[in-house]
Amino acid sequence: MTDMSTQSAIEGLQPQLLWRYFYEISQIPRCSKKEERITDYLEAQFRRLKLRYSRDKQGNLVARVPASRGRKEAPTVALQAHSDMVCEKNRGTQHDFDRDPIRLVRHDEWIGAEGTTLGADNGIGVAAALAIASDPTAVHGPLEILITVDEETGLNGAKNLSTNVLKARYLLNLDTEEDGVFCIGCAGGVDTNGTFRIKTEPTDTQGRVALALHISGLKGGHSGMDIHLGRANAIKLLARTLYELAPLKPHIASLQGGSKRNAIAREAEAVIVVSADQVSQVYARLVQCQEMFLSEFKATDPELRISAETAPMPERVYTKRFADRVLQLLLTLPHGSVRMSTDIEGLVETSTNLATVAQENGRLTIGTSQRSSVEPAKRHLAASVAAGMKLAGAKVSQSDGYPGWQPNLNSHLLAVGRRAAEQLLGHPPRVEAIHAGLECGLIGAKYPGMEMLSLGPTITGAHSPDERVHIPAVARFYELLKRILDDLSRPA
């Protein structure tokens, strides 16, 4: 077994150009909405390669790569990826995402990170685009490299992309996460958030103890790609735990859970105040809850843990009426797959994610997201979630949302990609649509008629500290990308 860390993790890996770029990218902090340094790095690379490029107000970059010799008349192809990453770390991991580089680790055939997300989503795609622009063995027609920003928090870079910056007839999105798979469609999505003004009262401290409850050890994952796997949601488990503790009449002082709108909540916590003579009963019930939850989720979340520790006594706690309303809402809000597609086998059509609970400045906000490849179903589910929040007394806000990407099984780009994959892999690629948002939906809406295809290497555990990328799959992905570009640029 090989176990390497940091730069040594990529030593000897092929294609060397791609891995070198990926390492350099991983050393640059680039959480969503904080892409200034990675954008500066990309501009520096474009200048080094003597490429013409532009940067819009949002921070999106478009660089133009001249055609290979003899391929100037070929149609222009856009290579598209996003520069930001989901920034998640394990409890206890010391890492500052605003300052620290990602520490790469190699285990056998996989590259991962030490206790944090890796950023292969979508750093591998960005690295591949840079490698193509640098690789003297890559044969292609005119290229446009489109690197968008702020994808992970709502596809905002693509959402604000100009309608006249691209000339490409074809677009290859480099953000799919399974080797040998072509994605030709995706779901649309919308966020629905409910905010409460917290109602509190002074804490009765006489003979009482404050406890911090923690739900941890869950796998979490991407709220689109992994929503059908039945993994536990830490916020739902926290609500259920508090419900089981209700006979002991705890007073809730705070609630926190989840961290990203597009991630299944892995951790959640609450501070409660209970009578000192009931502490042992609280711990006993927590043990019972953990056993109960493990009986449900032992296959998906075997490391699930419920723990408690004494905490500083809060000055104020939720009023009983307010606590009951919030708890009932958390118990009521749906989470998970709602409907499977009747057109594409195995595809989740509609889902909802109970993503976050955040308490700050006297307000409690519950964040959710809804996805569907059927627009009316997306709107209906979002309206249903909003209705529940309103009934509980929350002020509801919803994002503008983003459109889905309608599959085109008859596109020329798909036909070329299929032939290239069969030649390289020895078998046809799997062609599918996914239950996640891809920037193709927004880009396609801005550039009607553009044919699009999404591909990439195998990445598992995206949006969680378990994220890792399969080394052999990266090599196959890059060779397939080169072959598709070569075939697209050949004279008819």
N, C-alpha and C positions, 0 to 999 in steps of 0.2 A: 504493500500500500504506500502510495506517495502522499506526503503531507508537506506542502510548501506554503509559505506565506509571503505576502506583498509582491515585489517585483519578481522574485524568484519563481512565483507561481506560474508565470507565463513563459519561462525560459524553454526554448525548444519547440514551442507550439506553432502550428501552421494553420492558416497563413500568417506568416510573421508580421506583415504590414498591419493586418487587421488587429492582431493581439497587441501590437505596440501602441496603436491608437487607442484601443480599449483601456490599456493600462494608464495612459496619459489622461484619458477622460475620467477614469475612476479616482484620480488624484485631485480632481477639481470639485469642490462642493457645488451641488447643482439641484437642490430641492426645488420643487415647483414654486414659481414666482420669485426665485432667487437665482436666475440663470445668467447674471451679468458676467461672471467669470468664465463660464463655459462658452458663452457667446464670444467673448474676447478671444478665447483660445481658438475657436473655429475661424474667426476672422483672420487671426494670425496664420493659421494653416492655409487658408485660401490665398492670402498674400504670398506665402512661401511658394505655393504652387502656381502663382501668377494667374489666378482665376479672377474674372470679373464677378463681383458679387454686390448684393444690395441687402440692406437691413431696414425693416419697417419699424414703425413706432412701437409695435408690440414686442419686437425683438426677434421676429422670424427672419431667417437668412435664406437667400437664394443665390447659389453660385452656379456659374455656367462653365461647363467643361467642354472644350473643343472635341470634335469627333476624331476618332482614330483615322489614320491615313486610308483614303479610299472609301470612307463611310460618311462623308459630309452631307450627302443627299438623303441620308436615312432620316426617318421621323424622330423628333426629339422625345427623349424619355426622361421623366423625373424620378429621382431616387429620393424617397421621403422618410424621415425619421423625426423623433422628438428628442430634445436635449435634456429635459428635466427627468428626475427620478422620484419615486416614492421613498421618503426617508423614514424608515421604521427601525427600531432596535429592540433587542431583548431587554427585559427588566434586569437591571444590574450592569448592563454594558455601558462602559464609559466611552462616549463618543459624542462629539459636538458636530452636527451636520453642517453648521455654518463655517467651520474651520478645518475639520479633520478630513484627511483622505480616507477613502474606503480601503480597508486592508484585505487584499485578495488572498484566498486560500485555495490550494489545489488538493482535492481528494480523489485519487484514482483518475477517472475520466471527467471530473467535474471541477468547475471553478465556482467558488462561493465567496462569502465574506465572513469576517470575524464578528458575529453577533449583530450584524446590521443587514439591511437590504443590500444587494449587490449592485443594482443599477444596470444589469444586462438589459433590462427593460427600461430604456431602449438604447442604452449605450452601445450594444453590439450593432444595432442598426446604423447609428451615427458613425461608428468605426468602420463599418463595411462601406458606407458611402465615401468616406475619406480614402479608404484603401483603393477603391475603384478609380478614384481621381488620381491616385499616385502610382498605380500599378502599370508598368510598361507592358505587361502581358495581357491586360484587359483590352479587348477590342469592342468598340461601341460606336454608335452614332453620337450626335450632339446630346449632351446630358445637362439636366438641371438638378442640382442638389438642393432640396428643400428641407431645412431643419427648423421645425416649429418649436415654440416654447409653451410651457404651462399646459401640457396635454393632460397630466394626471389629475388636475383639479377641475376639469370640465372642458377639455379640448379647446382652451381659450385662444391659443395661438392660431390654430386652424380656423376657429370661429371668426377671427378678425383678419384673416388673410385677404389681401386685395384680390379683386376679380380679374386683374390684368397683369399680374406679375409672372405668370407661367405661360409658356408657349407649347408645352409638351402635349403630344397626342396620347401618350401612355404614361401611367404612373405606377411605380413599384413601391408599395409601402413595405418597410422593413421591420414591421412590428408584430409579426405573428410568432407564436412561441411553441411550435411543434414541427419537428423535422419531417420533411416529406409531405407537408400539408400546404395547400393553397387556400387562402381565405378569399371569398368573392362576395361577402355580404356581412353586415353587422347590425346590431340593434341600435335603436335610438334611446335616449335617456333624458331624465329630468330629475332635479333634486327638489325635495319637499321638506322644509324645515319648520318646526314649531317652537316658538319662544314664549316662556312664561316669566312674568315678574315674580320672583320668589317671595312667598308669604312666610314670615318667620315670627318667632316669639322668643323671649329670653329663655335660656336653658336653666332648668331646675337641676342644680348640681348636687343637691343634698343626697348623699348615699348613692351616687351614680358614677358610672364609668363610661368613658368614650372608647369606642373600638373602631378600627379601620378594617373593613372587610375587603378582601381582594379575590377576584376571579382571574386566574392566570393559567398558562400552559396550553392555551388553545392554538390550533394551527392557523386560524384565520384564513387569509388568502384573498384573491381578487373577487370582488362582488359580482362580476359577470362570469368570468371563466370558471369559478369554483362554486358558484351559488347552488348548483344542482347536486353537490357532493354530500349535502346534509351535515356539514360541519356545525359545531356549536357556535352560538353567538354570545359573547361575554355579557353584553347588555341584557339580553333576554335571561340569561342564567342569574345575573345579579337581581333582576326584578323577581324572578322566581324564588331566590334565596330570601329576599326581604319579605315576600309573601309567606314563606314558611316560618319566618321569625315573628310574624304579626301577633300571634297569641302572647308573646312576651312584651308587647307594646313598646317596641323601640322607637326612639325619636330620630328622624333622619336629619343630619346636618349638611351633608353634601353628597352629590352623585357625579361621577365621571366615568366615561367609558368610550372605547374606540378612539381613533385618531384621524381617519381619512374617510371621505365620502365614498370612495370606491374600494374600500377594504372591509372584509368581514371582521367585526370587533374581536380582537384577541384577548383583551384585558379590560377589566372594569373594576371600579371600587366605590365604596360608600363609607362615610363616617356616620356611625350611629351612637346614640347615648342610651344606656340601659341601666337598670338597677344593679348595684354591685352584687346582690345576692342571686342574680340571674345569669351572671357571666358564665358559670359552668353549663347552664342550660343552653346558652347561645352556642358555645363551642360544640356541645353534643349535637345540636341541630345542624350546625355547619358540617359536621362529619356525616350526618345522615344525608344532607343535600349533596355532598360530594359523591357518596355512594350511589345515590339516586341518579345523578347526572351521568356518572360513569357507566351505569347500566344502560343508559340511552346512547352515549357517545363513545363507548370504549373503542369502537372500530375506527372512528374518525379523529377522536381527540383523547388518546390514552394518557396524555400528560396533564389533563385537566386537574386543576387544584383550586380549593377554596381555603383561604387562610385568614387569620385575624390577629391583630395586635393592638395593644393599648395605644391610644392617641391623645394628643392634647385636648383638653375639654373645650369645645366650641362655645362661644358666647351666646350664639343663637341657634335654634333648630327650626325645621319646617313646622308650620302649623299642621295639625292632624289632617285638616280638610285638604290642604294643599298637597301634603305627602300622599294622601289617598288618591287624589286625582292623577298625580304624576305616575304613581305606581300602577294604577289601573290602566293608564294609557300605554305604558311600557309593556304590560302584560297583553294588551289588546292588539297593538300594532303588529301587522304581519311581517314575517321575515322569511325569505327563501323563494324557491321556484313556485310560481302561481299556475302556469300553464305551459305545457310542452307543445312544440310545433306539430301540426298535422301534415305539413308539407315536407319537412326535412327531418328524417329520423334522428333522434337523440339530441335535437336542438331545443334548448329552453326558449320558449317564445316570450314569456313575460315573467318578471320577477321583481321583488322589492328587497332592499337592504336596510335594516335598522343599523345605521352606521356609527353614530356618535351621540354621546350625551356630554355636554360641557356646561360648567357652572362658572360664571364670571360676572363681576360687577352687579350682583344682585339679580342676575337673570340666568335662567336655565334653558338651554337650547337643545332640542332633539333633532338630529339630522338624519334624513333618510334619502334613498335614491331609488327610482323606478326605471326599469328597462323593458323594452319590448321591440320586437321586429315588426309589430303591427301598431301603427300610430294610434288608432282609436283605443286599443287596449292599454297603451302607455298612459294616455290621457285619463282614462277611466280609473286606473289603479292609483295614479297620482291624486285624482280628485277624492278617491275613497280614503287614502291616507290623510289628506288635508281635512276631510270631514271629521275624522276621528280626533284629530288635533284640536279642531275648532270646538267640538263638543266638550273637550277637556278644558277649554278656556285658553288655549294657546293662540298667539298671533302667528298666522301662517304666511310664509313666503316661499315662492317657487322660482327656480332658475328658468332661463329662457329655454333650456333644453337643447338638444341637438338631434339632427335627423339620422335615420338609419341609411344603410347603403344597400340598394336593391341588387341582388345577384343578376349577372348576365352570363349565362352558360354558353352563349354563342359568340363571345368576344374573340377577336383575333389574338389579343394578348394572352388569353387563357389557353388557346390552342397552341401557341408558340411555347408557353410555359410547360404545358403537358408533354409536348414532344421532347423538350430539353430534359425534363425530369426523368422521363422513361429512358432516355439515352444515358443519363448520368447514374441514376439509381437502379436501373434495371427493372423498374416496375412503375405503373402509373402513380401519380401523386393522389392523395386524398383531397377532394375538393369539397369545401364546406363553408357554411356561414357560421358566425360566432355570436354568442350572447354577451357581447361587450361592445363598448364604443370604440370605433376606430376613426381616425381623422379622415378616412376616405369618404365617409358620409358627408361631412362638411365640405371637403374639397370638391367632391363630385357635384354637390349642389351649386358651387360657385363656377365650376367648369363643366357644363353639360356636354355630354358626348365623349368626355375623356374616359378611356378604358383603364381600369385599375385592377391590380392584383396585389395581395399581401402575402409575404413569405418571411421565414426566419428560422433560426435553429431552435432546438428544444431548450426551453427555459421552464423550470419548475419553481413553485413557491413564490411567484412574483408578488410584489407588494408586502412581503413578509421577510423576516430575517432568515427564513429557510430558502430564500431565492438562490438558485444556482443555474449554471449554463453548461450544457453537454459539449465537451471539447470536440469530439469527432463530428458532431452535428454542425458545429460552426464551420469546419472545413468544407463539409458538403454544401452547406448554405452558400458559402462564398463562391464555390465552383459553379453551383447552379445559377447564381446571380450573374456571373461572368458569361455563362453559356446563353442565358436568355438575352442578355444585352448583345452578344455577338449575333445570335440568330435574328433578332429584331432589326439589326442594322445591315443585314446582307441584302445586296441588290435583288430585286424581284426577278 
